[in-house]
Amino acid sequence: MKKGRKNFWLLGLIVFAIFGWAGSSEAKTLYVDGSVGNDSVTYANNSSLIPWRTLGRALWGNANKSTPNSSEAAVAGDTVLVAMGTYSYAGSDRRYEPAFNPVNSGTPGNPIVFKASGVVHLTLSSGTGPVFGANSKNYITWDGFITDENDHNVYDGEPTLGAAWGSNYIIFQNSTFIGKNLPEDGRNHSAIRFEGSTNSRVYNNVFRGFTGTGENHADVYLYSSDDILVEHNEHRDGNGAVWAKGGASNDRFIFRYNLVYNMAGFGARLGPISRDGRVYQNVIYNSLAGLRNDSWLGIEGSDNIFANNTVVNSTLIGMHMHCNDYPSAFYNNIVADISGDSGFGGATGSWCTDTPGANIFEHNLYYGLLSTDQFWYTQGTPDRRSFAYWQGTWGKDSVSPVGRIADPLFVNKAARNYRLQSGSPALTLGVDILDLDNDGQTNDTVPAGAYITGNEVIGIVTSSDTTSDTTPPAAPTGLSVN
């Protein structure tokens, strides 16, 4: 791990996402109420006492999407409060066009915010396609909605509920996405899909049930979408939490503070076209596998860092990568209780034919493996290696005094409390390469695993949480994996 050249970023989008809702002096709060509203009310006269009836009236300036009136729709800086109820519109029958897609864009510091006030369901009245999001729009926030694949037909191709297509600075937050099992593989089935979009955020959402035949199902998919932040979400009972999968690039992706469990596939998966990604301080348990880095198209999948994650009770494998000359790094992770099957009990694995290649593994803690003599497993040509071989011959997890197999001493593993007890060997195991303790140093000692201070909120942030840091970290001082 070398330092000295800037190879990371500070996402301007996230600063906007967290602090940029100031709004202009012209900003207005608009109201939608499906029970008592009236769509004939003008934009100027809309108020809490005389709201609109349909969400489309706020989005398009007209309840009919085919005849929009942008001057009568929500504009930059506006917040649209949507009263409790169910709101539906016909699907576009196209994978890139959400049924609820605004006619106007926001501007820097003045997004258009659509916010649920109470329990608000969004669905399709007919047709298929994404339910809500943005197509060719910028600075749009969707906040607090519920949408469920079981309520309507799904697109017969690559179905998703929330979509950002050719759109930038899009936020999906505080929402619930419910999926269903789709029998066909190859569909790239997701809850939220970013394609050709940048500088966007997925925050504080619940995802559950996005499953199906094969591996092509994930809560969040990325295609040609750089600078996407996914944080503080709960991902459960699906196939995988995130897959930064295809397109031209999915660079500088951040996946942090997420709680992932009961997954039939991988928790977090980057590649093959992902560079300079950061996956850190996530908890993944009771799933097939934890972390995966793909790089089987040549130059792709490089310089990603998987740091300070806690992976417990995987039934297949803890950390998985393709091996080549375009490496990534796995630092300060705790991998525990990998049950495995037929020799898959190692803490890591590969699709290459011999060695873990140039990928860097240091300061990780492993515990409760099926067999330390079967620590490493090569999938293409079955080859099992011991932990001693992993350290001595391949030089992985070799820096003294790290690279150990020891009980991490979780506070209460049965209750899923994966914080560390005072006597844990993981407390002084990590090296803070991402400056997660925010002290300006990247070579100081920190605990391994997801909990640096022990007070972090992993998963959903509630109104009573005061210890969760949603401020983006300063850019590290030039990390290069080679």
C-alpha positions as CSV (number, residue, x, y, z in Angstrom):
1,M,0.0,0.0,0.0
2,K,1.7,3.2,-1.1
3,K,1.0,6.8,-0.2
4,G,1.9,9.9,-2.1
5,R,-0.4,10.4,-5.0
6,K,-4.0,11.4,-4.8
7,N,-6.2,8.6,-6.0
8,F,-9.4,9.3,-4.0
9,W,-12.0,12.0,-4.0
10,L,-14.2,14.1,-1.9
11,L,-17.7,13.7,-3.3
12,G,-19.2,17.1,-3.8
13,L,-22.5,15.4,-4.3
14,I,-22.6,14.2,-0.7
15,V,-22.0,17.6,0.7
16,F,-25.0,18.7,-1.3
17,A,-27.0,15.7,-0.3
18,I,-26.5,16.4,3.4
19,F,-26.2,20.2,3.6
20,G,-27.6,21.5,0.3
21,W,-31.3,21.8,1.1
22,A,-31.1,25.4,1.9
23,G,-33.4,26.4,-0.9
24,S,-33.8,29.8,-2.6
25,S,-36.0,32.7,-1.4
26,E,-38.5,31.6,-4.1
27,A,-38.8,28.0,-2.7
28,K,-42.2,26.9,-1.8
29,T,-43.8,24.0,0.1
30,L,-46.5,22.3,-2.0
31,Y,-49.1,19.8,-0.8
32,V,-50.6,16.7,-2.3
33,D,-53.5,14.9,-0.6
34,G,-55.3,12.1,-2.5
35,S,-58.3,12.2,-0.2
36,V,-59.3,15.9,-0.3
37,G,-57.1,17.5,-2.9
38,N,-58.1,19.4,-6.1
39,D,-55.8,19.3,-9.2
40,S,-57.5,22.5,-10.5
41,V,-55.8,24.6,-7.9
42,T,-53.0,26.7,-9.4
43,Y,-49.4,26.5,-8.3
44,A,-49.6,29.9,-6.8
45,N,-52.6,29.0,-4.7
46,N,-51.5,25.5,-3.5
47,S,-51.3,25.3,0.2
48,S,-51.9,22.9,3.1
49,L,-55.6,24.0,3.1
50,I,-56.0,23.5,-0.7
51,P,-53.7,20.7,-1.8
52,W,-53.5,18.9,-5.1
53,R,-55.1,15.5,-5.4
54,T,-52.5,13.6,-7.5
55,L,-48.8,13.4,-7.3
56,G,-48.7,13.8,-11.0
57,R,-50.1,17.4,-10.7
58,A,-47.0,18.3,-8.6
59,L,-44.6,16.4,-10.9
60,W,-45.8,17.6,-14.3
61,G,-48.0,20.6,-13.7
62,N,-50.9,18.5,-15.0
63,A,-52.4,15.2,-13.8
64,N,-51.8,13.8,-17.3
65,K,-48.1,13.1,-17.9
66,S,-48.5,13.3,-21.6
67,T,-49.4,17.0,-21.5
68,P,-47.0,18.6,-18.9
69,N,-47.0,22.2,-17.9
70,S,-43.6,22.9,-16.3
71,S,-44.6,26.3,-15.1
72,E,-47.3,24.8,-12.9
73,A,-45.1,21.9,-11.6
74,A,-42.7,21.9,-8.7
75,V,-39.5,23.8,-9.5
76,A,-36.0,24.0,-8.0
77,G,-36.1,24.6,-4.3
78,D,-39.6,23.3,-3.8
79,T,-40.6,20.6,-1.3
80,V,-43.7,18.6,-2.1
81,L,-45.4,17.0,0.9
82,V,-47.4,14.0,0.0
83,A,-50.2,13.0,2.4
84,M,-50.7,9.4,3.5
85,G,-52.3,7.1,0.9
86,T,-51.6,5.2,-2.3
87,Y,-50.7,7.0,-5.4
88,S,-50.5,5.2,-8.8
89,Y,-49.9,6.0,-12.4
90,A,-49.5,3.9,-15.6
91,G,-46.0,2.4,-16.1
92,S,-44.0,3.5,-19.2
93,D,-43.3,-0.1,-20.2
94,R,-39.7,1.0,-20.6
95,R,-36.9,0.2,-18.3
96,Y,-35.5,3.7,-18.2
97,E,-38.6,5.8,-17.7
98,P,-40.1,6.0,-14.2
99,A,-43.9,6.4,-14.0
100,F,-43.3,9.2,-11.6
101,N,-40.6,11.3,-13.3
102,P,-40.6,15.1,-12.7
103,V,-40.8,17.5,-15.6
104,N,-38.4,20.0,-14.0
105,S,-34.9,19.6,-12.5
106,G,-33.6,21.2,-9.3
107,T,-30.4,23.2,-9.2
108,P,-27.3,23.1,-7.0
109,G,-28.4,23.8,-3.5
110,N,-32.0,23.9,-4.5
111,P,-33.2,20.3,-5.2
112,I,-36.8,19.4,-5.8
113,V,-37.8,17.3,-2.8
114,F,-40.8,14.9,-2.9
115,K,-41.4,13.9,0.7
116,A,-44.0,11.4,2.2
117,S,-46.0,12.8,5.1
118,G,-47.2,9.6,6.7
119,V,-47.4,6.2,5.1
120,V,-47.3,6.7,1.4
121,H,-47.3,3.9,-1.2
122,L,-46.3,4.4,-4.8
123,T,-47.3,1.9,-7.4
124,L,-48.3,1.4,-11.0
125,S,-52.0,1.4,-12.1
126,S,-51.1,-0.5,-15.2
127,G,-48.1,-1.4,-17.4
128,T,-44.6,-2.0,-16.2
129,G,-41.3,-0.2,-15.6
130,P,-39.8,1.7,-12.8
131,V,-42.2,3.4,-10.3
132,F,-40.3,6.5,-9.4
133,G,-37.0,8.3,-9.8
134,A,-35.5,10.5,-12.5
135,N,-34.9,10.2,-16.2
136,S,-32.7,13.0,-17.6
137,K,-33.3,15.2,-14.6
138,N,-30.9,16.5,-11.9
139,Y,-31.1,17.4,-8.2
140,I,-34.2,15.4,-7.3
141,T,-34.8,13.8,-3.9
142,W,-37.4,11.1,-3.1
143,D,-37.9,10.8,0.7
144,G,-40.0,8.4,2.7
145,F,-42.0,6.3,0.2
146,I,-43.0,2.7,0.1
147,T,-43.1,0.6,-3.1
148,D,-43.6,-3.1,-3.6
149,E,-43.1,-5.3,-6.6
150,N,-45.9,-7.5,-5.4
151,D,-48.4,-4.7,-6.1
152,H,-48.0,-4.6,-9.9
153,N,-46.4,-6.3,-12.9
154,V,-42.7,-6.0,-13.3
155,Y,-40.8,-5.1,-16.4
156,D,-40.1,-8.2,-18.6
157,G,-36.4,-7.5,-18.8
158,E,-34.4,-5.7,-16.2
159,P,-37.0,-4.7,-13.6
160,T,-36.5,-2.1,-10.9
161,L,-38.6,0.1,-8.6
162,G,-36.5,3.2,-8.3
163,A,-34.4,4.4,-11.3
164,A,-32.0,7.2,-12.1
165,W,-31.2,7.2,-15.8
166,G,-28.9,9.9,-17.2
167,S,-29.6,11.9,-14.1
168,N,-27.3,13.4,-11.5
169,Y,-27.6,14.4,-7.8
170,I,-30.5,12.0,-7.2
171,I,-31.3,10.9,-3.7
172,F,-33.4,8.0,-2.5
173,Q,-33.8,8.1,1.3
174,N,-35.9,6.9,4.2
175,S,-37.9,4.6,1.9
176,T,-38.9,1.0,1.9
177,F,-38.4,-1.2,-1.2
178,I,-40.0,-4.6,-1.2
179,G,-39.2,-7.2,-3.9
180,K,-40.3,-10.6,-5.0
181,N,-38.7,-13.7,-6.2
182,L,-38.3,-13.8,-10.0
183,P,-37.7,-17.2,-11.5
184,E,-35.6,-16.2,-14.5
185,D,-31.9,-15.5,-14.3
186,G,-30.1,-12.8,-16.3
187,R,-32.7,-10.1,-15.6
188,N,-30.5,-7.7,-13.5
189,H,-33.3,-7.4,-11.0
190,S,-33.0,-4.5,-8.5
191,A,-34.7,-2.2,-6.2
192,I,-32.8,0.9,-7.4
193,R,-30.8,1.1,-10.6
194,F,-28.4,3.9,-11.5
195,E,-27.4,4.0,-15.2
196,G,-25.4,6.8,-16.8
197,S,-25.9,8.8,-13.6
198,T,-23.5,10.4,-11.1
199,N,-23.1,12.0,-7.7
200,S,-26.1,10.4,-6.1
201,R,-27.0,8.9,-2.7
202,V,-29.0,6.0,-1.3
203,Y,-29.5,6.7,2.4
204,N,-31.5,5.1,5.3
205,N,-33.7,2.8,3.2
206,V,-35.0,-0.7,4.0
207,F,-34.6,-3.3,1.2
208,R,-36.0,-6.8,1.4
209,G,-37.0,-9.7,-0.8
210,F,-35.2,-9.0,-4.1
211,T,-34.4,-12.6,-5.1
212,G,-34.6,-15.0,-8.0
213,T,-32.9,-17.7,-10.0
214,G,-29.2,-17.2,-10.4
215,E,-27.0,-14.3,-9.3
216,N,-28.4,-11.3,-11.2
217,H,-30.4,-9.8,-8.4
218,A,-29.3,-7.0,-6.1
219,D,-30.9,-4.2,-4.1
220,V,-28.8,-1.5,-5.8
221,Y,-27.3,-1.9,-9.3
222,L,-24.8,0.5,-10.9
223,Y,-24.1,0.8,-14.6
224,S,-21.8,3.6,-15.9
225,S,-22.5,5.5,-12.8
226,D,-19.7,7.2,-10.9
227,D,-19.6,8.8,-7.4
228,I,-22.5,6.9,-5.9
229,L,-22.9,6.7,-2.1
230,V,-24.9,4.0,-0.4
231,E,-25.0,4.3,3.3
232,H,-27.0,3.5,6.5
233,N,-29.4,1.1,4.8
234,E,-30.8,-2.2,5.9
235,H,-30.6,-5.0,3.3
236,R,-32.2,-8.3,4.0
237,D,-33.7,-11.5,2.7
238,G,-32.5,-10.8,-0.9
239,N,-29.7,-11.9,-3.2
240,G,-27.2,-9.1,-2.6
241,A,-27.1,-5.6,-1.2
242,V,-25.2,-3.9,-4.0
243,W,-23.5,-4.7,-7.3
244,A,-21.5,-2.1,-9.1
245,K,-21.7,-4.1,-12.2
246,G,-21.3,-2.9,-15.8
247,G,-21.1,-0.1,-18.4
248,A,-18.2,2.2,-18.9
249,S,-17.2,2.7,-15.3
250,N,-18.6,2.7,-11.7
251,D,-15.8,4.6,-10.1
252,R,-15.4,6.0,-6.6
253,F,-18.3,4.1,-5.3
254,I,-18.8,4.2,-1.5
255,F,-20.7,1.5,0.5
256,R,-20.6,2.2,4.2
257,Y,-22.5,1.7,7.5
258,N,-24.9,-0.8,6.0
259,L,-26.5,-3.8,7.8
260,V,-26.8,-6.8,5.4
261,Y,-28.2,-10.1,6.4
262,N,-30.0,-13.3,5.2
263,M,-28.7,-12.9,1.7
264,A,-28.6,-15.7,-0.8
265,G,-25.6,-14.2,-2.6
266,F,-22.9,-11.6,-1.9
267,G,-23.2,-8.7,0.5
268,A,-21.3,-6.1,-1.4
269,R,-19.9,-6.8,-4.9
270,L,-17.7,-4.4,-7.0
271,G,-16.7,-4.9,-10.6
272,P,-15.8,-5.9,-13.0
273,I,-15.9,-2.2,-14.0
274,S,-15.2,-0.4,-10.7
275,R,-12.2,1.5,-9.6
276,D,-11.3,3.4,-6.5
277,G,-14.3,2.1,-4.6
278,R,-14.5,2.0,-0.9
279,V,-16.5,-0.6,1.1
280,Y,-16.1,0.0,4.8
281,Q,-17.8,-0.4,8.2
282,N,-20.5,-2.7,7.1
283,V,-21.9,-5.7,9.0
284,I,-22.9,-8.7,6.9
285,Y,-24.2,-11.9,8.5
286,N,-26.1,-15.1,7.8
287,S,-25.5,-14.8,4.1
288,L,-23.9,-16.9,1.4
289,A,-20.9,-14.7,1.2
290,G,-19.6,-11.3,2.4
291,L,-17.3,-9.2,0.1
292,R,-16.5,-9.6,-3.5
293,N,-14.2,-7.8,-6.0
294,D,-14.4,-8.7,-9.7
295,S,-11.7,-7.8,-12.2
296,W,-12.0,-10.2,-15.0
297,L,-12.2,-7.8,-18.0
298,G,-8.6,-6.6,-17.8
299,I,-8.0,-3.2,-16.3
300,E,-11.2,-3.1,-14.4
301,G,-11.9,-3.8,-10.8
302,S,-8.7,-2.2,-9.5
303,D,-7.7,0.0,-6.5
304,N,-10.8,-0.9,-4.5
305,I,-10.5,-1.0,-0.8
306,F,-12.6,-3.2,1.5
307,A,-11.8,-2.1,5.0
308,N,-13.2,-2.6,8.5
309,N,-16.1,-4.8,7.6
310,T,-17.5,-7.5,9.9
311,V,-18.6,-10.7,8.1
312,V,-20.2,-13.4,10.3
313,N,-21.7,-16.8,9.5
314,S,-21.3,-17.0,5.7
315,T,-22.4,-20.4,4.4
316,L,-20.0,-20.3,1.4
317,I,-17.1,-17.8,1.7
318,G,-16.1,-14.6,3.5
319,M,-14.1,-12.6,1.0
320,H,-13.9,-13.4,-2.7
321,M,-11.9,-11.9,-5.5
322,H,-10.7,-12.4,-9.0
323,C,-6.9,-12.5,-9.2
324,N,-4.9,-10.6,-11.7
325,D,-2.4,-7.7,-12.0
326,Y,-5.1,-5.1,-11.2
327,P,-5.3,-5.5,-7.5
328,S,-7.5,-4.3,-4.7
329,A,-7.0,-4.4,-0.9
330,F,-8.7,-6.1,2.0
331,Y,-7.7,-4.5,5.3
332,N,-9.0,-4.7,8.9
333,N,-11.9,-7.0,8.2
334,I,-13.2,-9.6,10.7
335,V,-14.4,-12.8,9.1
336,A,-15.9,-15.3,11.5
337,D,-17.8,-18.6,11.5
338,I,-17.6,-19.5,7.9
339,S,-19.4,-22.8,7.7
340,G,-18.8,-23.6,4.1
341,D,-19.5,-26.8,2.2
342,S,-17.3,-29.3,0.4
343,G,-14.1,-27.4,1.2
344,F,-15.5,-23.9,0.7
345,G,-14.7,-23.2,4.4
346,G,-11.9,-20.7,3.8
347,A,-12.1,-17.1,4.7
348,T,-11.4,-16.1,1.1
349,G,-11.6,-17.6,-2.4
350,S,-10.8,-16.9,-6.0
351,W,-11.8,-17.7,-9.6
352,C,-8.1,-17.8,-10.7
353,T,-6.2,-21.0,-11.1
354,D,-3.4,-20.6,-8.6
355,T,-2.7,-17.7,-6.3
356,P,-4.4,-14.6,-4.9
357,G,-2.3,-12.6,-7.2
358,A,-1.6,-8.9,-6.5
359,N,-4.5,-8.4,-4.2
360,I,-3.5,-7.1,-0.8
361,F,-4.7,-8.8,2.4
362,E,-3.4,-7.4,5.7
363,H,-4.5,-6.8,9.3
364,N,-7.6,-9.1,8.9
365,L,-8.9,-11.4,11.7
366,Y,-10.3,-14.8,10.9
367,Y,-12.1,-17.1,13.3
368,G,-14.3,-20.2,13.4
369,L,-13.4,-21.5,9.9
370,L,-14.4,-25.0,8.8
371,S,-10.7,-25.8,8.6
372,T,-7.6,-23.7,8.6
373,D,-6.1,-26.3,6.3
374,Q,-8.7,-25.4,3.7
375,F,-8.4,-21.6,4.3
376,W,-7.9,-20.8,0.6
377,Y,-10.1,-22.2,-2.1
378,T,-9.7,-21.7,-5.9
379,Q,-12.9,-22.2,-7.7
380,G,-11.8,-22.8,-11.2
381,T,-9.4,-25.6,-10.5
382,P,-10.1,-26.8,-7.0
383,D,-7.1,-26.0,-4.9
384,R,-7.2,-25.7,-1.1
385,R,-4.4,-24.1,0.9
386,S,-3.8,-23.7,4.6
387,F,-3.7,-20.5,6.5
388,A,0.1,-21.0,7.0
389,Y,0.5,-21.3,3.2
390,W,-1.5,-18.1,2.8
391,Q,0.8,-16.2,5.1
392,G,4.2,-17.8,4.4
393,T,4.2,-18.6,0.7
394,W,1.8,-16.0,-0.6
395,G,2.7,-13.3,1.9
396,K,-0.9,-12.4,2.8
397,D,-1.9,-11.2,6.2
398,S,1.8,-11.5,7.1
399,V,2.6,-8.2,8.8
400,S,3.4,-9.0,12.4
401,P,1.5,-9.1,14.7
402,V,-1.5,-9.3,12.4
403,G,-2.9,-12.0,10.2
404,R,-4.2,-14.1,13.0
405,I,-6.9,-16.7,13.7
406,A,-8.4,-15.7,17.0
407,D,-11.8,-15.2,18.6
408,P,-12.8,-11.6,18.1
409,L,-14.8,-11.6,21.3
410,F,-17.9,-9.9,20.1
411,V,-20.0,-8.3,22.8
412,N,-23.0,-10.7,22.2
413,K,-22.8,-12.7,19.0
414,A,-26.1,-14.5,19.7
415,A,-27.9,-11.1,19.8
416,R,-26.0,-9.8,16.7
417,N,-24.0,-7.3,18.7
418,Y,-20.7,-7.4,16.8
419,R,-19.0,-4.7,18.8
420,L,-15.8,-5.8,20.5
421,Q,-15.3,-6.7,24.2
422,S,-12.5,-4.9,26.0
423,G,-10.2,-8.0,25.7
424,S,-10.7,-8.5,22.0
425,P,-7.5,-9.1,19.9
426,A,-9.2,-7.1,17.2
427,L,-9.0,-3.9,19.1
428,T,-5.4,-3.2,18.1
429,L,-5.3,-5.1,14.9
430,G,-6.2,-2.6,12.2
431,V,-4.3,0.1,10.4
432,D,-6.4,3.1,9.6
433,I,-5.7,3.4,5.9
434,L,-9.0,5.3,5.2
435,D,-8.7,7.6,8.3
436,L,-11.9,6.4,9.7
437,D,-11.2,7.9,13.1
438,N,-10.9,11.3,11.4
439,D,-7.6,12.3,13.0
440,G,-5.7,13.1,9.8
441,Q,-3.6,9.9,10.0
442,T,-3.7,6.9,7.8
443,N,-1.1,4.7,9.6
444,D,-2.3,4.7,13.1
445,T,-3.9,1.7,14.9
446,V,-7.6,1.2,15.0
447,P,-9.8,-1.8,15.7
448,A,-10.5,-4.3,13.0
449,G,-14.2,-4.8,12.1
450,A,-17.0,-2.4,11.6
451,Y,-16.9,-0.6,14.9
452,I,-14.0,1.9,15.3
453,T,-15.4,3.8,18.3
454,G,-18.1,1.2,19.2
455,N,-20.8,3.9,19.0
456,E,-21.3,3.8,15.2
457,V,-24.8,3.2,13.9
458,I,-24.7,0.4,11.4
459,G,-27.9,0.3,9.4
460,I,-30.9,2.5,9.8
461,V,-30.5,5.8,11.5
462,T,-33.5,6.7,13.7
463,S,-34.5,10.1,15.0
464,S,-33.0,9.2,18.4
465,D,-29.6,8.2,17.0
466,T,-27.0,10.8,17.9
467,T,-23.8,8.9,17.2
468,S,-24.1,8.3,13.5
469,D,-21.7,10.3,11.4
470,T,-23.3,11.2,8.0
471,T,-20.6,13.7,7.1
472,P,-18.4,12.5,4.3
473,P,-14.7,11.9,5.4
474,A,-12.0,14.1,4.1
475,A,-10.1,12.6,1.1
476,P,-7.3,10.3,2.2
477,T,-3.8,11.5,1.3
478,G,-3.3,9.4,-1.8
479,L,-3.9,5.7,-1.6
480,S,-2.7,3.4,-4.3
481,V,-3.1,-0.3,-4.3
482,N,-0.2,-2.0,-6.1
